[in-house]
Amino acid sequence: MARKSPQDRRLQPRLTTTHGLLFQTDCLRLLEAIRDESIQCVFADPPFNLRKNYGNGFSDAKDEPAYFSWCNQWIDECCRVLAPGGAFFLYALPRLAYRFAARLELALQFRHWVALTMKGSFPRGRRLYPAHYALLYFTKGEPRIFNRVRLPIPTCRHCGKDVRDYGGHRKYLNPAGLNLTDFWEDTSPNRHRKSKARPGVNELKPLIPARAIEISTETGDVVLDPFGGGGSTFQEAQRLERCWIGSEIGSCAAIQERFDRFAPLSLGHLPSQRVLRSVFRHPSEFAPVKRTA
Ligand SMILES: C[S@@+](CC[C@H](N)C(=O)[O-])C[C@H]1O[C@@H](n2cnc3c(N)ncnc32)[C@H](O)[C@@H]1O
């Protein structure tokens, strides 16, 4: 049997499912193990360098040049692993997003700056009230997949009538719902402890990665999230029957608990060998991770 290199030995999944592999490691370590142009969608929600305590020993307080230099590294790596026509979604504060967009544009094509409403923040200094996050959407060349996502026609929760006036064109609306726009109003972060995988830490509403995945992939495609956090991307990829690969440098307990609740029967399996071989440079010895009580 071929001997494992020291690097292979370190890269063992922390959790496996029928569709996904989670590694408790630095995302750069995971990315270097992935083949060029093998991933159909990247979804990244990085730390914003706000001195936030993720409760996992990770330092979110780099000086600014070091932070952007590190971001350039993982952005470039994500661009490298993205397949032709693949999609890169990057969630960030606008003051970071415009810098990230400039880096992404070196390798990819701009498609959208999606504005997602943010509530409960405060204006600082001589600035406007910050009211949105940015979700950058770039593709490697023309998109391979573009699925239209539709939202239910909004109605009043008291009287059930439409909340908008469609100027006499109501009858022409598609009964399947309204086209998703580049302005998402239903995306403020979960505030309730009970609905979060990691109490005290911001995590995305699952519908944010879900929409990115639905827009840009089809069943069986591979989604990569380098910053797993509480695992919302992995949950949605699993639910939508996409394969997923992820890393989280801190504790993965919240992701494990999420899957224990959400998809216990998927745990302890592996995605297909076809997927593992197409994505990893050295996939040979990944074994299913048995569930622990
Ligand atoms: C903003 S959170 C992601 C939240 C996630 N999208 C969710 O909805 O739960 C960023 C995460 O990245 C992790 N992280 C920071 N640096 C990392 C690195 N170099 N490699 C992998 N994960 C890292 C942090 O521990 C944190 O959990």
The ligand as an SDF file (V2000), in Angstrom:
LIG
                    3D

 27 29  0  0  0  0  0  0  0  0999 V2000
  -18.2650   34.3230   10.1920 C   0  0  0  0  0  0  0  0  0  0  0  0
  -17.9360   32.7250   10.7550 S   0  0  0  0  0  0  0  0  0  0  0  0
  -18.7640   31.6850    9.5990 C   0  0  0  0  0  0  0  0  0  0  0  0
  -20.2070   31.4840    9.9860 C   0  0  0  0  0  0  0  0  0  0  0  0
  -20.9380   30.5100    9.1150 C   0  0  0  0  0  0  0  0  0  0  0  0
  -21.1400   31.0220    7.7690 N   0  0  0  0  0  0  0  0  0  0  0  0
  -22.2920   30.1700    9.7360 C   0  0  0  0  0  0  0  0  0  0  0  0
  -23.3340   30.5710    9.1960 O   0  0  0  0  0  0  0  0  0  0  0  0
  -22.2940   29.5430   10.7950 O   0  0  0  0  0  0  0  0  0  0  0  0
  -16.2470   32.4990   10.3110 C   0  0  0  0  0  0  0  0  0  0  0  0
  -15.6330   31.2030   10.8090 C   0  0  0  0  0  0  0  0  0  0  0  0
  -14.3680   31.0410   10.1830 O   0  0  0  0  0  0  0  0  0  0  0  0
  -13.5230   30.3360   11.0900 C   0  0  0  0  0  0  0  0  0  0  0  0
  -12.1420   30.5700   10.6370 N   0  0  0  0  0  0  0  0  0  0  0  0
  -11.3560   31.6310   10.8640 C   0  0  0  0  0  0  0  0  0  0  0  0
  -10.1640   31.4780   10.2650 N   0  0  0  0  0  0  0  0  0  0  0  0
  -10.1790   30.3020    9.6360 C   0  0  0  0  0  0  0  0  0  0  0  0
   -9.2530   29.5900    8.8290 C   0  0  0  0  0  0  0  0  0  0  0  0
   -8.0320   30.0870    8.5720 N   0  0  0  0  0  0  0  0  0  0  0  0
   -9.6150   28.4000    8.3320 N   0  0  0  0  0  0  0  0  0  0  0  0
  -10.8410   27.8750    8.5870 C   0  0  0  0  0  0  0  0  0  0  0  0
  -11.7740   28.5000    9.3640 N   0  0  0  0  0  0  0  0  0  0  0  0
  -11.4500   29.6990    9.8710 C   0  0  0  0  0  0  0  0  0  0  0  0
  -13.8630   30.9440   12.4530 C   0  0  0  0  0  0  0  0  0  0  0  0
  -13.5030   30.0610   13.5040 O   0  0  0  0  0  0  0  0  0  0  0  0
  -15.3870   31.1320   12.3180 C   0  0  0  0  0  0  0  0  0  0  0  0
  -16.0830   30.0250   12.8640 O   0  0  0  0  0  0  0  0  0  0  0  0
  1  2  1  0
  2  3  1  0
  2 10  1  0
  3  4  1  0
  4  5  1  0
  5  6  1  0
  5  7  1  0
  7  8  2  0
  7  9  1  0
 10 11  1  0
 11 12  1  0
 11 26  1  0
 12 13  1  0
 13 14  1  0
 13 24  1  0
 14 15  1  0
 14 23  1  0
 15 16  2  0
 16 17  1  0
 17 18  1  0
 17 23  2  0
 18 19  1  0
 18 20  2  0
 20 21  1  0
 21 22  2  0
 22 23  1  0
 24 25  1  0
 24 26  1  0
 26 27  1  0
M  CHG  2   2   1   9  -1
M  END
$$$$
